[in-house]
Amino acid sequence: MPTWLVEEGSMLHDRRDLMGHSVLSSRGRYVWDDGSVLEIEISDVGNIPDDVIFTALGFDLDLTILLEKRRSLRV
């Protein structure tokens, strides 16, 4: 995350239990002088890629593609 967003923006951090895993969510918002707005949300689910967790967070991802790419990089 860019330092300027952490220092100048509004950041909220929340840790919660989801499906038996600890999830850290960071939400941020930055408003420029011209009225433009940047909003982000980062969720750290740890090192256990589980489709159920991502679905519970509201994402629609096919993790099989990401896992295959990760495995190919290890070789």
PDB file of N, CA, C and O in Angstrom:
ATOM      1  N   MET A   1       0.845  -1.157   0.000  1.00  0.00           N
ATOM      2  CA  MET A   1       0.000   0.000   0.000  1.00  0.00           C
ATOM      3  C   MET A   1       0.902   1.235   0.000  1.00  0.00           C
ATOM      4  O   MET A   1       1.866   1.295   0.764  1.00  0.00           O
ATOM      5  N   PRO A   2       0.602   2.204  -0.838  1.00  0.00           N
ATOM      6  CA  PRO A   2       1.448   3.398  -0.899  1.00  0.00           C
ATOM      7  C   PRO A   2       1.489   4.146   0.434  1.00  0.00           C
ATOM      8  O   PRO A   2       0.474   4.276   1.118  1.00  0.00           O
ATOM      9  N   THR A   3       2.665   4.627   0.784  1.00  0.00           N
ATOM     10  CA  THR A   3       2.844   5.357   2.036  1.00  0.00           C
ATOM     11  C   THR A   3       1.945   6.586   2.098  1.00  0.00           C
ATOM     12  O   THR A   3       1.386   6.895   3.150  1.00  0.00           O
ATOM     13  N   TRP A   4       1.804   7.294   0.965  1.00  0.00           N
ATOM     14  CA  TRP A   4       0.987   8.515   0.974  1.00  0.00           C
ATOM     15  C   TRP A   4      -0.460   8.211   1.337  1.00  0.00           C
ATOM     16  O   TRP A   4      -1.126   9.034   1.965  1.00  0.00           O
ATOM     17  N   LEU A   5      -0.957   7.030   0.946  1.00  0.00           N
ATOM     18  CA  LEU A   5      -2.339   6.693   1.281  1.00  0.00           C
ATOM     19  C   LEU A   5      -2.480   6.403   2.769  1.00  0.00           C
ATOM     20  O   LEU A   5      -3.465   6.792   3.398  1.00  0.00           O
ATOM     21  N   VAL A   6      -1.493   5.721   3.321  1.00  0.00           N
ATOM     22  CA  VAL A   6      -1.520   5.408   4.750  1.00  0.00           C
ATOM     23  C   VAL A   6      -1.406   6.682   5.578  1.00  0.00           C
ATOM     24  O   VAL A   6      -2.108   6.842   6.577  1.00  0.00           O
ATOM     25  N   GLU A   7      -0.518   7.592   5.162  1.00  0.00           N
ATOM     26  CA  GLU A   7      -0.269   8.802   5.945  1.00  0.00           C
ATOM     27  C   GLU A   7      -1.342   9.872   5.771  1.00  0.00           C
ATOM     28  O   GLU A   7      -1.685  10.567   6.728  1.00  0.00           O
ATOM     29  N   GLU A   8      -1.875  10.008   4.553  1.00  0.00           N
ATOM     30  CA  GLU A   8      -2.790  11.116   4.275  1.00  0.00           C
ATOM     31  C   GLU A   8      -4.247  10.687   4.148  1.00  0.00           C
ATOM     32  O   GLU A   8      -5.152  11.514   4.264  1.00  0.00           O
ATOM     33  N   GLY A   9      -4.472   9.425   3.916  1.00  0.00           N
ATOM     34  CA  GLY A   9      -5.840   8.947   3.723  1.00  0.00           C
ATOM     35  C   GLY A   9      -6.467   8.519   5.036  1.00  0.00           C
ATOM     36  O   GLY A   9      -5.869   8.648   6.105  1.00  0.00           O
ATOM     37  N   SER A  10      -7.656   8.017   4.934  1.00  0.00           N
ATOM     38  CA  SER A  10      -8.378   7.505   6.090  1.00  0.00           C
ATOM     39  C   SER A  10      -8.334   5.982   6.024  1.00  0.00           C
ATOM     40  O   SER A  10      -8.899   5.392   5.103  1.00  0.00           O
ATOM     41  N   MET A  11      -7.669   5.333   6.987  1.00  0.00           N
ATOM     42  CA  MET A  11      -7.515   3.879   6.976  1.00  0.00           C
ATOM     43  C   MET A  11      -8.187   3.263   8.196  1.00  0.00           C
ATOM     44  O   MET A  11      -8.020   3.743   9.318  1.00  0.00           O
ATOM     45  N   LEU A  12      -8.943   2.203   7.970  1.00  0.00           N
ATOM     46  CA  LEU A  12      -9.569   1.440   9.047  1.00  0.00           C
ATOM     47  C   LEU A  12      -9.082   0.003   8.954  1.00  0.00           C
ATOM     48  O   LEU A  12      -9.018  -0.560   7.862  1.00  0.00           O
ATOM     49  N   HIS A  13      -8.739  -0.593  10.085  1.00  0.00           N
ATOM     50  CA  HIS A  13      -8.268  -1.975  10.121  1.00  0.00           C
ATOM     51  C   HIS A  13      -9.220  -2.788  10.993  1.00  0.00           C
ATOM     52  O   HIS A  13      -9.668  -2.332  12.045  1.00  0.00           O
ATOM     53  N   ASP A  14      -9.516  -3.995  10.533  1.00  0.00           N
ATOM     54  CA  ASP A  14     -10.482  -4.835  11.230  1.00  0.00           C
ATOM     55  C   ASP A  14     -10.028  -6.288  11.127  1.00  0.00           C
ATOM     56  O   ASP A  14      -9.782  -6.781  10.026  1.00  0.00           O
ATOM     57  N   ARG A  15      -9.914  -6.975  12.260  1.00  0.00           N
ATOM     58  CA  ARG A  15      -9.584  -8.402  12.251  1.00  0.00           C
ATOM     59  C   ARG A  15     -10.824  -9.158  12.701  1.00  0.00           C
ATOM     60  O   ARG A  15     -11.439  -8.821  13.713  1.00  0.00           O
ATOM     61  N   ARG A  16     -11.184 -10.185  11.937  1.00  0.00           N
ATOM     62  CA  ARG A  16     -12.373 -10.969  12.273  1.00  0.00           C
ATOM     63  C   ARG A  16     -12.155 -12.440  11.953  1.00  0.00           C
ATOM     64  O   ARG A  16     -11.260 -12.800  11.188  1.00  0.00           O
ATOM     65  N   ASP A  17     -12.976 -13.266  12.543  1.00  0.00           N
ATOM     66  CA  ASP A  17     -12.928 -14.696  12.285  1.00  0.00           C
ATOM     67  C   ASP A  17     -13.956 -15.014  11.206  1.00  0.00           C
ATOM     68  O   ASP A  17     -15.131 -14.671  11.332  1.00  0.00           O
ATOM     69  N   LEU A  18     -13.502 -15.668  10.151  1.00  0.00           N
ATOM     70  CA  LEU A  18     -14.379 -16.006   9.041  1.00  0.00           C
ATOM     71  C   LEU A  18     -14.120 -17.438   8.623  1.00  0.00           C
ATOM     72  O   LEU A  18     -13.027 -17.769   8.163  1.00  0.00           O
ATOM     73  N   MET A  19     -15.105 -18.275   8.780  1.00  0.00           N
ATOM     74  CA  MET A  19     -14.995 -19.683   8.384  1.00  0.00           C
ATOM     75  C   MET A  19     -13.828 -20.372   9.096  1.00  0.00           C
ATOM     76  O   MET A  19     -13.177 -21.246   8.524  1.00  0.00           O
ATOM     77  N   GLY A  20     -13.568 -19.977  10.338  1.00  0.00           N
ATOM     78  CA  GLY A  20     -12.497 -20.588  11.112  1.00  0.00           C
ATOM     79  C   GLY A  20     -11.113 -20.032  10.830  1.00  0.00           C
ATOM     80  O   GLY A  20     -10.126 -20.562  11.340  1.00  0.00           O
ATOM     81  N   HIS A  21     -11.016 -18.973  10.029  1.00  0.00           N
ATOM     82  CA  HIS A  21      -9.733 -18.347   9.709  1.00  0.00           C
ATOM     83  C   HIS A  21      -9.752 -16.888  10.159  1.00  0.00           C
ATOM     84  O   HIS A  21     -10.786 -16.223  10.100  1.00  0.00           O
ATOM     85  N   SER A  22      -8.608 -16.405  10.604  1.00  0.00           N
ATOM     86  CA  SER A  22      -8.479 -15.009  10.977  1.00  0.00           C
ATOM     87  C   SER A  22      -8.239 -14.186   9.711  1.00  0.00           C
ATOM     88  O   SER A  22      -7.319 -14.471   8.945  1.00  0.00           O
ATOM     89  N   VAL A  23      -9.063 -13.173   9.498  1.00  0.00           N
ATOM     90  CA  VAL A  23      -8.965 -12.338   8.305  1.00  0.00           C
ATOM     91  C   VAL A  23      -8.731 -10.897   8.741  1.00  0.00           C
ATOM     92  O   VAL A  23      -9.487 -10.357   9.549  1.00  0.00           O
ATOM     93  N   LEU A  24      -7.681 -10.278   8.203  1.00  0.00           N
ATOM     94  CA  LEU A  24      -7.399  -8.871   8.468  1.00  0.00           C
ATOM     95  C   LEU A  24      -7.843  -8.065   7.259  1.00  0.00           C
ATOM     96  O   LEU A  24      -7.364  -8.297   6.148  1.00  0.00           O
ATOM     97  N   SER A  25      -8.741  -7.133   7.461  1.00  0.00           N
ATOM     98  CA  SER A  25      -9.210  -6.267   6.384  1.00  0.00           C
ATOM     99  C   SER A  25      -8.762  -4.844   6.663  1.00  0.00           C
ATOM    100  O   SER A  25      -8.881  -4.343   7.781  1.00  0.00           O
ATOM    101  N   SER A  26      -8.246  -4.208   5.630  1.00  0.00           N
ATOM    102  CA  SER A  26      -7.869  -2.797   5.710  1.00  0.00           C
ATOM    103  C   SER A  26      -8.661  -2.057   4.645  1.00  0.00           C
ATOM    104  O   SER A  26      -8.643  -2.430   3.472  1.00  0.00           O
ATOM    105  N   ARG A  27      -9.348  -1.018   5.057  1.00  0.00           N
ATOM    106  CA  ARG A  27     -10.135  -0.213   4.129  1.00  0.00           C
ATOM    107  C   ARG A  27      -9.591   1.207   4.156  1.00  0.00           C
ATOM    108  O   ARG A  27      -9.264   1.750   5.212  1.00  0.00           O
ATOM    109  N   GLY A  28      -9.503   1.784   2.983  1.00  0.00           N
ATOM    110  CA  GLY A  28      -8.963   3.127   2.915  1.00  0.00           C
ATOM    111  C   GLY A  28      -9.717   4.013   1.948  1.00  0.00           C
ATOM    112  O   GLY A  28     -10.354   3.543   1.006  1.00  0.00           O
ATOM    113  N   ARG A  29      -9.630   5.297   2.203  1.00  0.00           N
ATOM    114  CA  ARG A  29     -10.273   6.280   1.339  1.00  0.00           C
ATOM    115  C   ARG A  29      -9.401   7.522   1.290  1.00  0.00           C
ATOM    116  O   ARG A  29      -8.915   7.999   2.315  1.00  0.00           O
ATOM    117  N   TYR A  30      -9.210   8.041   0.079  1.00  0.00           N
ATOM    118  CA  TYR A  30      -8.460   9.274  -0.100  1.00  0.00           C
ATOM    119  C   TYR A  30      -9.259  10.169  -1.035  1.00  0.00           C
ATOM    120  O   TYR A  30      -9.740   9.719  -2.075  1.00  0.00           O
ATOM    121  N   VAL A  31      -9.398  11.430  -0.665  1.00  0.00           N
ATOM    122  CA  VAL A  31     -10.125  12.394  -1.489  1.00  0.00           C
ATOM    123  C   VAL A  31      -9.153  13.488  -1.912  1.00  0.00           C
ATOM    124  O   VAL A  31      -8.531  14.135  -1.069  1.00  0.00           O
ATOM    125  N   TRP A  32      -9.027  13.692  -3.225  1.00  0.00           N
ATOM    126  CA  TRP A  32      -8.174  14.745  -3.748  1.00  0.00           C
ATOM    127  C   TRP A  32      -8.908  16.081  -3.714  1.00  0.00           C
ATOM    128  O   TRP A  32     -10.126  16.132  -3.548  1.00  0.00           O
ATOM    129  N   ASP A  33      -8.147  17.155  -3.874  1.00  0.00           N
ATOM    130  CA  ASP A  33      -8.715  18.507  -3.844  1.00  0.00           C
ATOM    131  C   ASP A  33      -9.773  18.723  -4.923  1.00  0.00           C
ATOM    132  O   ASP A  33     -10.698  19.512  -4.734  1.00  0.00           O
ATOM    133  N   ASP A  34      -9.639  18.020  -6.063  1.00  0.00           N
ATOM    134  CA  ASP A  34     -10.606  18.204  -7.154  1.00  0.00           C
ATOM    135  C   ASP A  34     -11.875  17.366  -6.972  1.00  0.00           C
ATOM    136  O   ASP A  34     -12.753  17.368  -7.835  1.00  0.00           O
ATOM    137  N   GLY A  35     -11.969  16.649  -5.845  1.00  0.00           N
ATOM    138  CA  GLY A  35     -13.151  15.845  -5.560  1.00  0.00           C
ATOM    139  C   GLY A  35     -13.043  14.388  -5.971  1.00  0.00           C
ATOM    140  O   GLY A  35     -13.928  13.591  -5.662  1.00  0.00           O
ATOM    141  N   SER A  36     -11.965  14.030  -6.668  1.00  0.00           N
ATOM    142  CA  SER A  36     -11.757  12.630  -7.042  1.00  0.00           C
ATOM    143  C   SER A  36     -11.556  11.795  -5.789  1.00  0.00           C
ATOM    144  O   SER A  36     -10.968  12.259  -4.812  1.00  0.00           O
ATOM    145  N   VAL A  37     -12.046  10.560  -5.820  1.00  0.00           N
ATOM    146  CA  VAL A  37     -11.995   9.694  -4.646  1.00  0.00           C
ATOM    147  C   VAL A  37     -11.402   8.344  -5.021  1.00  0.00           C
ATOM    148  O   VAL A  37     -11.719   7.781  -6.069  1.00  0.00           O
ATOM    149  N   LEU A  38     -10.536   7.832  -4.153  1.00  0.00           N
ATOM    150  CA  LEU A  38      -9.986   6.489  -4.290  1.00  0.00           C
ATOM    151  C   LEU A  38     -10.379   5.708  -3.049  1.00  0.00           C
ATOM    152  O   LEU A  38     -10.068   6.116  -1.930  1.00  0.00           O
ATOM    153  N   GLU A  39     -11.061   4.587  -3.241  1.00  0.00           N
ATOM    154  CA  GLU A  39     -11.415   3.715  -2.125  1.00  0.00           C
ATOM    155  C   GLU A  39     -10.841   2.332  -2.399  1.00  0.00           C
ATOM    156  O   GLU A  39     -10.960   1.811  -3.508  1.00  0.00           O
ATOM    157  N   ILE A  40     -10.212   1.734  -1.373  1.00  0.00           N
ATOM    158  CA  ILE A  40      -9.630   0.408  -1.529  1.00  0.00           C
ATOM    159  C   ILE A  40     -10.016  -0.464  -0.339  1.00  0.00           C
ATOM    160  O   ILE A  40     -10.340   0.030   0.741  1.00  0.00           O
ATOM    161  N   GLU A  41      -9.973  -1.764  -0.568  1.00  0.00           N
ATOM    162  CA  GLU A  41     -10.123  -2.728   0.519  1.00  0.00           C
ATOM    163  C   GLU A  41      -9.157  -3.867   0.246  1.00  0.00           C
ATOM    164  O   GLU A  41      -9.147  -4.446  -0.840  1.00  0.00           O
ATOM    165  N   ILE A  42      -8.348  -4.177   1.244  1.00  0.00           N
ATOM    166  CA  ILE A  42      -7.390  -5.276   1.155  1.00  0.00           C
ATOM    167  C   ILE A  42      -7.732  -6.262   2.255  1.00  0.00           C
ATOM    168  O   ILE A  42      -7.842  -5.886   3.422  1.00  0.00           O
ATOM    169  N   SER A  43      -7.899  -7.526   1.885  1.00  0.00           N
ATOM    170  CA  SER A  43      -8.192  -8.571   2.867  1.00  0.00           C
ATOM    171  C   SER A  43      -7.057  -9.578   2.863  1.00  0.00           C
ATOM    172  O   SER A  43      -6.737 -10.159   1.826  1.00  0.00           O
ATOM    173  N   ASP A  44      -6.449  -9.784   4.020  1.00  0.00           N
ATOM    174  CA  ASP A  44      -5.360 -10.747   4.180  1.00  0.00           C
ATOM    175  C   ASP A  44      -5.935 -11.993   4.842  1.00  0.00           C
ATOM    176  O   ASP A  44      -6.306 -11.969   6.015  1.00  0.00           O
ATOM    177  N   VAL A  45      -6.005 -13.081   4.080  1.00  0.00           N
ATOM    178  CA  VAL A  45      -6.564 -14.329   4.600  1.00  0.00           C
ATOM    179  C   VAL A  45      -5.471 -15.318   4.971  1.00  0.00           C
ATOM    180  O   VAL A  45      -5.757 -16.480   5.259  1.00  0.00           O
ATOM    181  N   GLY A  46      -4.230 -14.870   4.965  1.00  0.00           N
ATOM    182  CA  GLY A  46      -3.126 -15.763   5.308  1.00  0.00           C
ATOM    183  C   GLY A  46      -2.671 -16.573   4.111  1.00  0.00           C
ATOM    184  O   GLY A  46      -2.927 -16.204   2.964  1.00  0.00           O
ATOM    185  N   ASN A  47      -1.998 -17.671   4.381  1.00  0.00           N
ATOM    186  CA  ASN A  47      -1.409 -18.459   3.298  1.00  0.00           C
ATOM    187  C   ASN A  47      -2.240 -19.683   2.922  1.00  0.00           C
ATOM    188  O   ASN A  47      -1.722 -20.608   2.297  1.00  0.00           O
ATOM    189  N   ILE A  48      -3.506 -19.700   3.288  1.00  0.00           N
ATOM    190  CA  ILE A  48      -4.370 -20.831   2.957  1.00  0.00           C
ATOM    191  C   ILE A  48      -5.376 -20.382   1.900  1.00  0.00           C
ATOM    192  O   ILE A  48      -6.395 -19.779   2.236  1.00  0.00           O
ATOM    193  N   PRO A  49      -5.097 -20.673   0.608  1.00  0.00           N
ATOM    194  CA  PRO A  49      -6.048 -20.278  -0.433  1.00  0.00           C
ATOM    195  C   PRO A  49      -7.276 -21.184  -0.386  1.00  0.00           C
ATOM    196  O   PRO A  49      -7.184 -22.373  -0.691  1.00  0.00           O
ATOM    197  N   ASP A  50      -8.398 -20.638  -0.014  1.00  0.00           N
ATOM    198  CA  ASP A  50      -9.624 -21.415   0.130  1.00  0.00           C
ATOM    199  C   ASP A  50     -10.755 -20.661  -0.569  1.00  0.00           C
ATOM    200  O   ASP A  50     -11.102 -19.548  -0.174  1.00  0.00           O
ATOM    201  N   ASP A  51     -11.323 -21.268  -1.603  1.00  0.00           N
ATOM    202  CA  ASP A  51     -12.402 -20.625  -2.356  1.00  0.00           C
ATOM    203  C   ASP A  51     -13.542 -20.166  -1.460  1.00  0.00           C
ATOM    204  O   ASP A  51     -14.145 -19.123  -1.714  1.00  0.00           O
ATOM    205  N   VAL A  52     -13.846 -20.929  -0.418  1.00  0.00           N
ATOM    206  CA  VAL A  52     -14.973 -20.616   0.459  1.00  0.00           C
ATOM    207  C   VAL A  52     -14.754 -19.280   1.167  1.00  0.00           C
ATOM    208  O   VAL A  52     -15.692 -18.496   1.319  1.00  0.00           O
ATOM    209  N   ILE A  53     -13.521 -19.019   1.600  1.00  0.00           N
ATOM    210  CA  ILE A  53     -13.219 -17.754   2.280  1.00  0.00           C
ATOM    211  C   ILE A  53     -13.406 -16.582   1.323  1.00  0.00           C
ATOM    212  O   ILE A  53     -14.026 -15.577   1.675  1.00  0.00           O
ATOM    213  N   PHE A  54     -12.864 -16.715   0.105  1.00  0.00           N
ATOM    214  CA  PHE A  54     -12.986 -15.628  -0.865  1.00  0.00           C
ATOM    215  C   PHE A  54     -14.444 -15.372  -1.238  1.00  0.00           C
ATOM    216  O   PHE A  54     -14.851 -14.222  -1.404  1.00  0.00           O
ATOM    217  N   THR A  55     -15.221 -16.430  -1.367  1.00  0.00           N
ATOM    218  CA  THR A  55     -16.643 -16.277  -1.663  1.00  0.00           C
ATOM    219  C   THR A  55     -17.353 -15.579  -0.506  1.00  0.00           C
ATOM    220  O   THR A  55     -18.200 -14.715  -0.732  1.00  0.00           O
ATOM    221  N   ALA A  56     -17.015 -15.944   0.729  1.00  0.00           N
ATOM    222  CA  ALA A  56     -17.621 -15.309   1.904  1.00  0.00           C
ATOM    223  C   ALA A  56     -17.271 -13.824   1.981  1.00  0.00           C
ATOM    224  O   ALA A  56     -18.042 -13.028   2.517  1.00  0.00           O
ATOM    225  N   LEU A  57     -16.108 -13.453   1.447  1.00  0.00           N
ATOM    226  CA  LEU A  57     -15.707 -12.043   1.420  1.00  0.00           C
ATOM    227  C   LEU A  57     -16.370 -11.280   0.276  1.00  0.00           C
ATOM    228  O   LEU A  57     -16.263 -10.056   0.199  1.00  0.00           O
ATOM    229  N   GLY A  58     -17.057 -12.006  -0.615  1.00  0.00           N
ATOM    230  CA  GLY A  58     -17.760 -11.344  -1.711  1.00  0.00           C
ATOM    231  C   GLY A  58     -17.042 -11.387  -3.039  1.00  0.00           C
ATOM    232  O   GLY A  58     -17.463 -10.725  -3.987  1.00  0.00           O
ATOM    233  N   PHE A  59     -15.952 -12.160  -3.133  1.00  0.00           N
ATOM    234  CA  PHE A  59     -15.218 -12.264  -4.388  1.00  0.00           C
ATOM    235  C   PHE A  59     -15.690 -13.472  -5.178  1.00  0.00           C
ATOM    236  O   PHE A  59     -16.095 -14.481  -4.601  1.00  0.00           O
ATOM    237  N   ASP A  60     -15.635 -13.367  -6.497  1.00  0.00           N
ATOM    238  CA  ASP A  60     -15.993 -14.475  -7.373  1.00  0.00           C
ATOM    239  C   ASP A  60     -14.736 -14.839  -8.164  1.00  0.00           C
ATOM    240  O   ASP A  60     -14.560 -14.397  -9.300  1.00  0.00           O
ATOM    241  N   LEU A  61     -13.865 -15.646  -7.556  1.00  0.00           N
ATOM    242  CA  LEU A  61     -12.584 -15.993  -8.166  1.00  0.00           C
ATOM    243  C   LEU A  61     -12.489 -17.486  -8.411  1.00  0.00           C
ATOM    244  O   LEU A  61     -13.042 -18.290  -7.660  1.00  0.00           O
ATOM    245  N   ASP A  62     -11.782 -17.848  -9.472  1.00  0.00           N
ATOM    246  CA  ASP A  62     -11.453 -19.248  -9.708  1.00  0.00           C
ATOM    247  C   ASP A  62     -10.001 -19.421  -9.278  1.00  0.00           C
ATOM    248  O   ASP A  62      -9.084 -19.116 -10.040  1.00  0.00           O
ATOM    249  N   LEU A  63      -9.795 -19.909  -8.059  1.00  0.00           N
ATOM    250  CA  LEU A  63      -8.444 -20.019  -7.513  1.00  0.00           C
ATOM    251  C   LEU A  63      -7.617 -21.099  -8.179  1.00  0.00           C
ATOM    252  O   LEU A  63      -6.397 -21.112  -8.021  1.00  0.00           O
ATOM    253  N   THR A  64      -8.236 -22.002  -8.917  1.00  0.00           N
ATOM    254  CA  THR A  64      -7.450 -23.056  -9.560  1.00  0.00           C
ATOM    255  C   THR A  64      -6.448 -22.457 -10.532  1.00  0.00           C
ATOM    256  O   THR A  64      -5.336 -22.968 -10.664  1.00  0.00           O
ATOM    257  N   ILE A  65      -6.821 -21.389 -11.212  1.00  0.00           N
ATOM    258  CA  ILE A  65      -5.902 -20.729 -12.143  1.00  0.00           C
ATOM    259  C   ILE A  65      -4.724 -20.133 -11.380  1.00  0.00           C
ATOM    260  O   ILE A  65      -3.574 -20.289 -11.789  1.00  0.00           O
ATOM    261  N   LEU A  66      -5.009 -19.452 -10.274  1.00  0.00           N
ATOM    262  CA  LEU A  66      -3.942 -18.842  -9.481  1.00  0.00           C
ATOM    263  C   LEU A  66      -3.029 -19.894  -8.862  1.00  0.00           C
ATOM    264  O   LEU A  66      -1.814 -19.705  -8.812  1.00  0.00           O
ATOM    265  N   LEU A  67      -3.601 -20.997  -8.390  1.00  0.00           N
ATOM    266  CA  LEU A  67      -2.801 -22.051  -7.769  1.00  0.00           C
ATOM    267  C   LEU A  67      -1.901 -22.735  -8.783  1.00  0.00           C
ATOM    268  O   LEU A  67      -0.753 -23.050  -8.468  1.00  0.00           O
ATOM    269  N   GLU A  68      -2.394 -22.971  -9.991  1.00  0.00           N
ATOM    270  CA  GLU A  68      -1.570 -23.586 -11.033  1.00  0.00           C
ATOM    271  C   GLU A  68      -0.404 -22.669 -11.398  1.00  0.00           C
ATOM    272  O   GLU A  68       0.718 -23.141 -11.581  1.00  0.00           O
ATOM    273  N   LYS A  69      -0.653 -21.384 -11.503  1.00  0.00           N
ATOM    274  CA  LYS A  69       0.416 -20.429 -11.810  1.00  0.00           C
ATOM    275  C   LYS A  69       1.448 -20.424 -10.688  1.00  0.00           C
ATOM    276  O   LYS A  69       2.651 -20.393 -10.948  1.00  0.00           O
ATOM    277  N   ARG A  70       0.984 -20.453  -9.450  1.00  0.00           N
ATOM    278  CA  ARG A  70       1.892 -20.464  -8.294  1.00  0.00           C
ATOM    279  C   ARG A  70       2.764 -21.720  -8.308  1.00  0.00           C
ATOM    280  O   ARG A  70       3.968 -21.651  -8.057  1.00  0.00           O
ATOM    281  N   ARG A  71       2.147 -22.870  -8.602  1.00  0.00           N
ATOM    282  CA  ARG A  71       2.909 -24.123  -8.662  1.00  0.00           C
ATOM    283  C   ARG A  71       3.942 -24.091  -9.775  1.00  0.00           C
ATOM    284  O   ARG A  71       5.056 -24.584  -9.596  1.00  0.00           O
ATOM    285  N   SER A  72       3.592 -23.519 -10.925  1.00  0.00           N
ATOM    286  CA  SER A  72       4.529 -23.480 -12.051  1.00  0.00           C
ATOM    287  C   SER A  72       5.723 -22.579 -11.751  1.00  0.00           C
ATOM    288  O   SER A  72       6.809 -22.802 -12.285  1.00  0.00           O
ATOM    289  N   LEU A  73       5.542 -21.571 -10.911  1.00  0.00           N
ATOM    290  CA  LEU A  73       6.645 -20.682 -10.555  1.00  0.00           C
ATOM    291  C   LEU A  73       7.627 -21.345  -9.595  1.00  0.00           C
ATOM    292  O   LEU A  73       8.789 -20.944  -9.523  1.00  0.00           O
ATOM    293  N   ARG A  74       7.174 -22.352  -8.863  1.00  0.00           N
ATOM    294  CA  ARG A  74       8.038 -23.041  -7.900  1.00  0.00           C
ATOM    295  C   ARG A  74       9.015 -23.994  -8.574  1.00  0.00           C
ATOM    296  O   ARG A  74      10.054 -24.318  -7.999  1.00  0.00           O
ATOM    297  N   VAL A  75       8.703 -24.444  -9.773  1.00  0.00           N
ATOM    298  CA  VAL A  75       9.536 -25.453 -10.451  1.00  0.00           C
ATOM    299  C   VAL A  75      10.835 -24.872 -10.911  1.00  0.00           C
ATOM    300  O   VAL A  75      11.654 -25.579 -11.498  1.00  0.00           O
TER     301      VAL A  75
END
